[in-house]
Amino acid sequence: WDGNQNCWVDWFRFRRNVPLAVPEAAALADAVKAVRDSSKGEYSRKGPGEAAALGRKLLEEGKKPDLEALVRFALFSEARDLGALGGDIGLAMDAVDEMERGWMVNGPALKTAALAATAKAAKTPAVQREVAEAWLKLADDHVAAEDYEAAVAAADKAGTAAKAAHETVLSAQCQAREKELA
């Protein structure tokens, strides 16, 4: 971060990064439609594994710097949604991280929405455990941002996911974290 200007340096890519404004809803909807049309056959597959695989493909495609910013944002947005649908929390969080790097977005809010969608779609205890752990990490992120109300809510959701996963130790950790934050 360069304190004198409204930008930061992406040291991994050795270039300045000035976050862009989030695309307008109508333009984003058109770009998302174009992304879906270009991968129509892959979108027709219904399984969570296929959704996550397509999301990974879209995430990697979105990282190409030669693409228009609107298309990149649409690719990351779809990757996030497909990661959540497919139970791949890492994919959803990676997509949000990419969105945070390039655009002025509320990262914690996007992560909250992605985790809520993942929790809703989670079918196995293993995925529920990952969701619980991700909620706890998000609670810590909210604490770092001094948003304690959101941190308590995230810890509560972590506890709910841990119970769904039948993880008593993790559930106890979630409850302890929630009490600590309250």
C-alpha positions in Angstrom: 0.0 0.0 0.0 1.3 3.4 -0.9 0.0 5.8 1.7 0.3 8.8 -0.5 -2.0 7.6 -3.2 -5.2 5.6 -3.4 -3.6 2.5 -4.8 -1.4 -0.4 -3.7 1.5 -2.2 -5.2 1.0 -5.8 -6.1 4.5 -7.1 -5.2 3.8 -10.5 -6.6 3.1 -9.1 -10.0 5.3 -6.0 -9.7 2.8 -3.5 -10.8 0.7 -0.8 -9.3 -2.9 -1.8 -8.8 -5.6 0.9 -8.6 -8.9 -0.8 -7.7 -11.6 -0.3 -10.3 -15.2 0.6 -9.6 -17.6 -2.4 -9.5 -19.2 -2.8 -12.9 -22.8 -1.6 -13.3 -25.5 -4.2 -12.8 -26.7 -4.2 -16.4 -23.3 -4.4 -17.9 -22.3 -7.2 -15.4 -25.5 -9.1 -16.2 -24.6 -9.0 -20.0 -21.0 -10.1 -19.3 -22.2 -13.0 -17.0 -24.6 -14.1 -19.8 -21.7 -14.1 -22.3 -19.6 -16.2 -19.9 -22.4 -18.6 -19.5 -23.1 -18.8 -23.2 -19.5 -19.5 -23.9 -19.5 -22.5 -21.5 -23.0 -23.6 -22.1 -22.2 -27.3 -22.2 -20.3 -27.2 -19.0 -23.0 -25.3 -17.2 -25.5 -28.0 -18.1 -23.7 -30.5 -15.9 -25.4 -30.7 -12.5 -23.0 -32.3 -10.0 -21.1 -30.3 -7.4 -17.8 -31.6 -8.7 -18.5 -30.4 -12.2 -19.6 -27.0 -10.8 -16.4 -26.6 -8.9 -14.3 -27.7 -11.9 -15.9 -25.2 -14.1 -15.4 -22.5 -11.4 -11.7 -23.3 -11.3 -11.5 -23.0 -15.1 -13.3 -19.6 -15.0 -11.0 -18.4 -12.1 -7.9 -19.3 -14.1 -9.3 -17.7 -17.2 -10.1 -14.5 -15.3 -6.5 -14.2 -14.1 -5.4 -13.5 -17.7 -4.4 -9.8 -17.7 -5.3 -9.2 -21.4 -9.0 -9.6 -20.7 -11.3 -6.6 -20.4 -12.0 -5.7 -16.7 -15.7 -6.3 -17.0 -15.2 -9.8 -18.4 -12.6 -10.6 -15.6 -15.1 -9.5 -12.9 -17.8 -11.6 -14.5 -15.5 -14.6 -14.6 -14.5 -14.2 -10.9 -18.1 -13.7 -9.9 -19.2 -16.9 -11.6 -16.2 -18.7 -10.2 -17.2 -17.6 -6.7 -20.8 -18.7 -7.2 -19.8 -22.1 -8.7 -17.3 -22.7 -5.9 -20.1 -22.1 -3.4 -22.5 -24.3 -5.3 -19.9 -27.1 -5.7 -18.9 -27.0 -2.0 -15.4 -25.7 -2.8 -14.8 -23.0 -0.3 -11.2 -22.5 -1.3 -12.4 -21.7 -4.9 -15.0 -19.3 -3.7 -12.6 -17.5 -1.4 -9.9 -17.3 -4.1 -12.4 -15.7 -6.5 -13.3 -13.1 -3.9 -9.7 -12.4 -3.2 -9.2 -11.8 -6.9 -12.2 -9.5 -6.9 -10.7 -7.6 -3.9 -7.4 -7.2 -5.7 -8.9 -5.5 -8.7 -12.1 -3.8 -7.7 -13.5 -1.7 -4.8 -15.6 -4.5 -3.3 -16.6 -5.3 0.2 -14.6 -8.5 0.5 -15.9 -9.7 3.9 -19.5 -9.2 2.6 -18.8 -11.2 -0.5 -17.1 -13.9 1.6 -20.1 -14.0 3.9 -22.5 -14.4 1.0 -20.3 -17.2 -0.5 -20.1 -19.0 2.8 -23.8 -18.8 3.3 -24.4 -20.3 -0.1 -21.8 -23.0 0.5 -23.4 -23.9 3.8 -26.8 -24.1 2.2 -25.5 -26.4 -0.6 -23.3 -28.5 1.7 -24.3 -32.2 1.6 -21.6 -33.9 3.5 -20.1 -33.5 7.0 -16.7 -32.9 5.5 -17.9 -29.9 3.6 -19.8 -28.6 6.7 -16.6 -28.9 8.6 -14.8 -26.8 6.0 -17.6 -24.3 6.1 -17.3 -24.0 9.9 -13.6 -23.5 9.7 -14.0 -20.8 7.0 -16.7 -19.1 9.2 -14.1 -19.0 12.1 -11.5 -17.5 9.8 -14.0 -14.9 8.6 -14.8 -14.1 12.2 -11.1 -13.4 12.7 -11.1 -11.2 9.6 -14.0 -9.2 11.0 -12.2 -8.8 14.3 -9.1 -7.5 12.4 -11.4 -5.0 10.7 -13.0 -4.1 14.1 -16.4 -5.3 13.0 -17.3 -7.2 16.1 -21.0 -7.6 15.4 -20.2 -9.4 12.1 -17.5 -11.4 13.9 -20.0 -12.7 16.5 -22.5 -13.6 13.7 -19.7 -15.4 11.8 -18.7 -17.4 14.9 -22.4 -18.3 15.5 -22.7 -19.6 11.9 -19.4 -21.5 12.4 -21.0 -23.2 15.4 -24.1 -24.1 13.4 -22.0 -25.6 10.6 -19.9 -27.5 13.1 -23.0 -29.0 14.7 -24.2 -30.0 11.2 -20.9 -31.7 10.7 -21.2 -33.6 14.0 -17.9 -32.1 15.1 -18.2 -31.7 18.9 -14.7 -30.4 19.4 -15.0 -27.8 16.7 -18.5 -26.9 17.9 -17.1 -26.2 21.4 -14.3 -24.1 19.8 -17.0 -22.1 17.9 -19.0 -21.5 21.0 -16.0 -20.4 23.0 -15.0 -18.0 20.2 -18.5 -16.6 20.1 -18.5 -16.0 23.9 -15.1 -14.4 23.7 -16.4 -12.0 21.0 -19.8 -11.2 22.6 
